[in-house]
Amino acid sequence: MKGILLKELYLLKKHCGIPLFCLLLFLVMAGGTMGEQSFMVFFPFMYASIIPVTPLSYDEMHKWDEYARIFPYTPAKLVLSKYLVGGVLQIAVTLILLIISAVKMAMAGEVQVLKLVAMAGLGLLIGAAFGGFNLPFMFRFGVSKGRIAYYATLALSVGGCLVASAFFDVSFSPEIVRMLSVGMPVLWLIPLFLAPLLYVGSYYLSVALYKKRYR
Amino acid sequence: MNALELKKVTKKYKDFTLDALDLTLPKGCIMGLVGENGAGKSTTIKLILDLIALDEGEISVMGLDSRRDSTKIKELCGIVPDEIGFPQGMNALQVGKVMKHTYQNWDDGAYKEYLARFGLPEKKTFKEYSKGMKMKLGIAVALSHDAKLLILDEATSGLDPVVRDEVVGLFGEFTRDEERSVLISSHIVSDLEKICDYIAFIHDGKLLLCEEKDALLAKYGCWQGSRAQMEALPERAVCHFKETPYGVEAILLRDALSEDVAIAPLNMEELFLFKIKEAKK
């Protein structure tokens, strides 16, 4: 496993400078607009979850995807390396946004822990859903065909968010926060548990599809 | 224990079937798998490595089952396919670091020696390597983790004759240790003729022949003469012949000839062509 991860790091360093810079840009935008527009807060999670597609496309372009199969890597490990890249990036995004949010809240005079937990949970859930939906397509059909699913989910989720924010108040208003924290505080924790479950489920699906692709 | 055993190995595609292939490669030997393009050589190698699903039959590599123990088998094998696919931005040193964490028995010293021996620059990226250099890097990796079985699929085809000769010699060196074996597929019969102990001919998914090279050399011989001279030979001695502007070239069965007939050592390529023509009849 260490060997594949090292190869992923070399690939990220060599070819993923622009995607990682874009992620940083989205993080800055999310940090700046936090509390004003919910969609921008969650976009870095979505973006981080599909960054593994870039090394995957280079693997296919360089024919590493075929060549790697002669080495003692199991299909599960080959798939896991990409999920780990996505997972680590999503956790990094969560931590950075939590720190920015906490600092902003502290400067405003009150750190709302529940709101921070909700943001982290929902962000991770959106990222896990977005990456978790797209990656199995990429592993089954390859990146060029798999991109169709990616653009479809991107259009649906961005469009959905824009439509939702036009008609509903999707920000965490103090009333909603108070209502949920008094009535059902456990609800805030659900996305935090759901996100890893979804991501792990997607991983197993990708392994099964990856095995099918080459047999 | 044999290095490799294939029993009734079958793989069916819509337009091609690898048909009940039986092969045995004893330890310490080199087997050449010869066949035209599309004959089934790569399919056979992919089945051995469990890269494609086996329809029928059994394959064991160093006593391990190809399907159940495929990861262990890949640890024991040095594999060189016809195309080497390391990420283009990586250099030979980075490849070595990745492989160090890939193979349990990785030998960094041996790898660096092969890089020097093949004249491969350590810091040039894979993208900057020529086709021959890429192949040599693949061979260096395959030879640097104490593999017991080397499997080469058309690995020498893209190399120039000088490098090919050097690489082919290396495979001979590799089997000085009697625990080590080589399976090499190629359509360049002359390469295989130099180093192989066993020769297997595949045509259209079927095994035409699998014998010790020395037995083949003892059984057949090459002959040149006129048409009239050939017709004077016992009919059953002539396996195959072709007419050229200079006369007739034939493959003869040594057993069917009297001792006074001058016969040259067998040309494996001619035998291969003869077997294919025979199969097509």
Interface residues (C-beta under 8 A of the other chain):
Chain A: K2 G3 I4 L6 K7 Y10 L11 K14 H15 Y58 D59 M61 H62 K63 W64 D65 E66 Y67 A68 R69 I70 F71 P72 Y73 T74 Y214 R215
Chain B: L49 L51 I52 A53 T71 K72 K74 E75 I79 P81 E83 I84 G85 F86 P87 Q88 G89 M90 Q94 K97 V98 M99 K100 H101 T102 Y103
